[in-house]
Amino acid sequence: MENEFQIDRVRVYGLRGSDSGLSWSARMPTIHTTNTVVRIDTSGGLSGASSVFSCTQFDNDRGIAEMCRLLLPGLIGRAGMHREEIWSWMQDRRLSVTPAAVAAIDIALWDLVANRAGLPLYQMLGGARRRIPAYASTQVFDDAQAYIDHIAELRQKGFRTFKLHCWCDPDRDIELARTIRSDSGSRDLRFMLDAESAYSHKDALKVARALQEMGFLWLEAPFPDHDLVGYAELRNKVDLPILPGGNTIIDLPHIAQGIHQRCWDGVRVDAAIAGGVTPVRKVMGLAEAYGMNVELQSWGCSLSRAANLHLMLAHMNCGFYEYPVPAEHFDYPFMDSIPIDKDGHVAAADRPGLGVDVDWSELERNAFYVIDCYSRGGITEIEVEDRARGTEAGGSSVSR
């Protein structure tokens, strides 16, 4: 069986997102969004795919694809079913590559194996449930009325829970929360607030106490993830659940330290940031042992978000699926979307693997950056094409 799992080709694609000028943080400039897609093919005709999301200021992101390129020759000829072995091998090269590049490959391998098993990934991982409540993760607006109007629009689509990306000004953020909370159309809805690591210790306490009075579900990222002392002190002073941002403390040993020091009421990571399905499964098991939820991030196109959705459905210790809005900013017409139902829940497609159907010919046509690694006559070849700049970035070969 291992022969049919032997990896013989890996392709990496850079896809531009919709550059609409939207922002999800007052500290974030106008951004370019990129989905870096990985497709792994095996000698037996099986394949697996994944995508990871990134946002950059001046140009679309080629960095994750280039970090993948450093790993691709070492994948050719390996048995794709050996995910833990491959993940450990990639971890040994973490000084040279980002966790997002490791994640892109790891998630594609999980998709590959679930495709072979003929099961949706969440069922292969345990199948704890079929659907999960979703919250709309809002963009930043100029005034409170724009938030209220947007929430009313999203409510018509099924959303009942909302995370507010705000102005990162404590007094304005409190007033925003109060205005939305007092709106007659919002009184039966649930809310969280994301401060994007922008508050001082004093300001975070002020905001947390105000949100607690308003019945918010949690305050997210009041400080940078590494400020464990600040998180622990804030938790001791309020009853409102406090969560980290989940962008920098992303590996198992450091998350274990944060849990042990009682810094958070829940853990927050993203499979696309933290190295893939392989490590996040362990994070969720660790958190479960301490009676804690893992509120997974979920950004990018549907293929980028699918791995996190399957992890949520495979475990019970996650309360919500993060749904970035407006959805049209993130979706591609050649890729299945993830719909929300009238009750505000999302579910994985009942198809093998990640369950996201991709029109690969259209994806290939729309990619602005392509890396193709394959074996020919015992030689591993890599071809790179930067279509946005009209160049072939060159190729290389590796004897095996």
N, C-alpha and C positions, 0 to 999 in steps of 0.2 A: 504493500500500500504506500510505503514511503516514496517509491519511484514516481507515482503519479502526483505527489506533492512536491516534487523537486522544482525549485524556482528556476525558470529559464529566461524570464524577461520582467523588468520593472520599468514602468513609465511614470514620470512625474510631470504634472501640468500646473501652470500658474493661471488662475482665472481671476479676472477683474470683477470686483463687486460693483454695485451701483454707486457711483460717486455723486451723491445728491446733495452734499454739503451738510448732512445731518451729523449730530454729535450726541454722544451718550454721557458726556461729562463736561462740566463747565471749564475744566482744566485741559480739555482735549481740543486741539485745533481741527479745522476741516481735514478730513482723513481720506485716504485711499484704502479700500478694503480688498483683501486678496484671500481666495481659497486655494490652498495648495493641495492638489488631488494626487493620490498615489494609486496606481493599479499594478497588482502583482499577478503574473500569469505563471502557470506551472506546466510541466511537460505532459500532464494528463488532461490538459484542457480546462482545468479549474482556474478560477480567478477570484481575487478579493480586492476590494477598493476601500479608500478612506479619503477624508479631507480634513485639513486643519485651517483655522481662520486666523488672520492677522490684520492689523491696521497700522498704517504708516503715514507720515505727513507729506513727503515730497514726491513719492513715486510708489508704484505698486511693489510688493515685496517679492524679491527673488531669493532672499536669504534662506528661507526654509528649504526651498527646492535645492539650493546649492549645498546646504548641510546634508540633505538626503543623498546628493551625488557622492559625498565622501563615504557613504555606507553601502551604496548599491553594489559595487563589485564583490563585496563580502557576502552578499545575499545569493548571488547566482550559484546554483548547484546545491544550495542547502535544502533540507526538507522543511517545507512550510508549516508542517504540523508541530514542529518543535519551537513553539512560541516563547517559552520561558528561556530556553537556551539562546535563542536569537536576541531576546530582550537583554539578557545578561551580557552578551557579546557587544551589543550596542551601548550598554551602560559603561563598559570599559573604555569607550571612546567619547565619553561625555565632555572631556576637555576640548574636543574638536567640534562637537555638534550640539545643537540645542535640543532640549527635551521635546520640542514640537516636532522636530524631524524624526526622533525616535518614536513619538506617538503616531505619526502618519504611517510609518511602516508597521508598527505593532497592531494598530487598529485594522489595517488592511489584512494582516495575517489572521486576525480573529474573524473577519468577514469571510475569508477564504475557507477556514475550517468549518464555520457554521453553514456555509454554502454546501460543503461536502457532506455535512451531516443532514442537510435538508431541513434545518430548523432555524427559526428566527433566533438571533443571537441571544436575546433575553431568556428564551426558553433553554438554550444550551447552558447558560450561566446559572440557571436555577428556576426562573419563571415564577417570581413571587406574586406578580399581579399582571393584569392586562392593560391597565391605563392608570394615569396619574394626573392630579390637578395641575393646571398650568397657570403661571402668572405672566402678564405682559410686562416686559422690561422696557420702560419708556425711554424715548429720547429726551434731550433737554429742550425746553421751550422758553420763550422770552417772558411769559407772564402766567399767572395762575389760571386765567380763563382758558388759555390754550391747552393746559393740562386737562381741565374739566371737559372741554369739548372733545379732546382726544379720548379720554376715558369713556365718555358717552358713546362715541363711535365704536370703540373696542368692545364695549358691553354688548352692543348689538351683534357682535360676532361670537359671543359666548364667554368672554373673559369675565371673571368675577374677582380676580386678585391682581394687584398691580405693584410693581416695584418702581419707585420714583427715582430716576436719576435727576439730581437737583443742581442747584447753583453753588453748592459747597460753601455757602455763607450761612452760618448757624442761625442768625436771626431771620433771614429771608426764608431759609428752609423750614423753620418752625412755622412761620406765617403761611407758607405754601401748604404745609401739611394741614394746618387748621382750616384754611380756606377750602381745600378739597374735602376734608372730613365733614365740614358743615354744609357742603352742597347737598341738596335734597336727593340728587341722583346718585350720590356716592355713599349714603349712610349705611347701606347693607353690603358694601364691598369691603375687601380686606386689602391692607397696604403694608409695604416695607419701604425703607429708604436706604439708598446707597450713597455714602458720602465720599467715595473715591479717595479714601485715605487722606482727606484734606483738613480734618479738624485738629485743634489742639486738645490736650487732655481736658481742660476746663470747658471748652466749647462742646466737646463730645458729651460730657456729663449733662450739660444744659439741654442739648438736643434729645438725648436718650430719655431724660425725665419727662420732657414734653411729649415725646412719642409714646411713652408708656401710658400717660394719661389719656391719650387719644386712641389707645388700643391697637397700635401698630404691631405687626407680627415680629419684626426684628429691625435692628439697625445694623447695616452692613458696612464694613470697611471704614470705621471712623478714623483709624490710623493705618500706617503701613503695616503689612503683615508681620514684619520683624519686631515691632514694638510689643513684645509679649508682656512686658511689665505694664504698659499702658492698658492693654486689653484686660489683664487680670484685675487691675485696680478698678476699671470701669465696671466690670462684671460684679464686683463686690459691692458696688454702690447703687445698682439698679436691678430691677426684676425683669426689665425688657431683655429678651434674648439678643446677644451680641455675636455677630459673625465676622470672620476675617474676609478680606477680598479674595483670597485664594489664587493670587497671581505670582507670588514669590516664594512662599513657604509651601512647597508642592511635593516634597519627597517624604517617604514614610518615616525616617528617623526624626526629622524636624517636626512633622505633624505630631508624632508621638510625644515630643517634648512639650508642644503647645497644649495637648490634651492633659498631660501629666501636671502641668502648671496651672491648669484650670483657667486658661486664657479665653476660651470661647464656649458658647452654648451649643455650637454645631461647627462642623468642619466644612470648608468650602474649597473645592478643587475643580479642575476641568480635565477630562481625559486627553483632550487635544493639547493641553499645556503641560500636564504632569507626566507625560511619557506613555500614555496609551491606556488600554483596558487592563493590561497585566498589572501595573502598579496600583491603579485606582480600585480594583477589586480588593486589594490588600488594605488600602486606606479605609474602605467601607467596612471591612471585617474588623479592623482595629477600632473604628468609631463605634460599631455595634457592641463591642465588648464593654465599652464605657457608657452604653445607653445613649449614644449621641447620633444625630442625623448628619448626613453628608449632603449639603445642598449644592448639587453640581451646577457649575456654570454651563451655558449652552449657547454658543454664538456661531455665526456664519451660515452657510447654505445648509440645506437639509442633510446632506451627506456629512457635513462637519458636525452637526448636532446629533446625528443618529446614534453615535456610540454612547454619548451621555444618556440619551433616552433609554437605550437598552440596559445600561447599568442601573438606572433608576427602577426599571421594571423587573430587574433580576433580584433586587434587594428591597426590603421593607423600610430601611432607615433613610429615606429621602422623602421630603414632604411635597416638593413642587418641581415642576419642569419649567425652566426659564425659557420664555418665548420672546425673542427680540422682535420689536416692532418699530416701524411698519414692516410687515412680512415681505412686501414686494421689494424692499431694499436688499433682502438677503437671498431670495429665491431666484433660480434660473429656470427658463422655460423648458430646458432639456433635461430637467431633473425633478423627480417627484418632490412635492412639498409635504410638510407634516401638518395635517389639518387639526383644528381644535373643534370639539363638538359643542353642542348647544348647552351642555352642562359645565363647560370650561375645562374639559379634560383632553389629554392627547393620548394616543396609543400608537404602538409600532405596527407597521404593516405586517400582515400575516403571510410573509414570504421569507425564504431562507436568508441568513446573514443579516446585514443591516437593513435590508428590505427597501432600499432606495433604488428605484429603477432609473438608470442613466442612459441617455442617448449618447453613446461614446463617439459616434461620428460628429455629432454637433459639438460635444465637449472639445474634441480635437480641433475642430474648426474655430472655436472661440478662444482657445488657449493663447495667451500672449508669450508663454515661456514653456518649452518642452525639453525634457531630458529623457532619453531612451537608452536603457542599459540591457544588453542581451549577450548571449553566448553564441559564438560562431566558430566552428572548427577548433574548439578548446581555448579560444581567446575571448575574453570578455571585452566587449566594445561599449563605449559610451558616446552618444551623440547629443549635442546641446544646440538648441535653436532659440534665439531671442527674437521673436517675431515683431515685438513692439519697436525694436530698434533696427529691424531689417538685417540682422546679422546671424551668422552661425558662430556660436561662441566656441566652437572647436570640439574636438573629440579626443578620446584616448582609448588605449587598449591595455588589458592586463592579462598576462599568461597565467593559466591555472595548472 
